[in-house]
């Protein structure tokens, strides 16, 4: 374990929550500057096609509950 992590785990829960918020805010600010979380054109096209397929045949999809049940049954 990183020495930084061991020090972080010594903080109280409210202090760790504030730390997480500060880290998240810094990621959001940096991400906005670099736009590093934007999807590529290929990813956008893929998602649009998937959404179109689902819109045309919603009965062929699975609900979150069905998917979760399948995942949990494999453990």
Residue pairs with C-beta under 8 A, 6 or more apart in sequence:
8 16
8 19
9 16
11 19
30 36
31 37
39 47
54 60
54 61
62 70
